């Protein structure tokens, strides 16, 4: 059960209510989010809640690969996850060098590309074009907030 007010809670609500995604797609996206957050916390040296870590480990090793939505669409989703990781690493490298910019800001948000692709897989290309702006608005950080965080780091 997701705690009310957490990013996972709001993502799930949007996936179900605004994007009308099926449960297996929602579960795969939430599991992916939790795994990404765990790895991000690890590399950033952030404090990690043990229960969150346990759930993310389960998701990474069992939930994600066993998910029926993923299994049905892995030929599309796996290259997107791969690209998102490569873009995140490039963004992280730029950030660590003190060169954060608008491009590094958008490159670190590959998860939202995966959400949009999920919408396309579920509802088709036309629907994804019509609802893409809703996915764009799910991103919770502004460029200004990002640049301030990078200058304070």
Secondary structure, 3 states (H helix, E strand, C coil): CCCCCCHHHHHHHHHHHHCCCCHHHHHHHHHHHHHHHHHHHHHHCCCCCHHHHHHHHHHHHHHHHHCHHHHHHHHHHHHHHHHHHHHHHHHHHHHHCCCCCHHHHHHCCHHHHHHHHHHHHHHCHHHHHHHHHHHHCCCCCCHHHHHHHHHHC
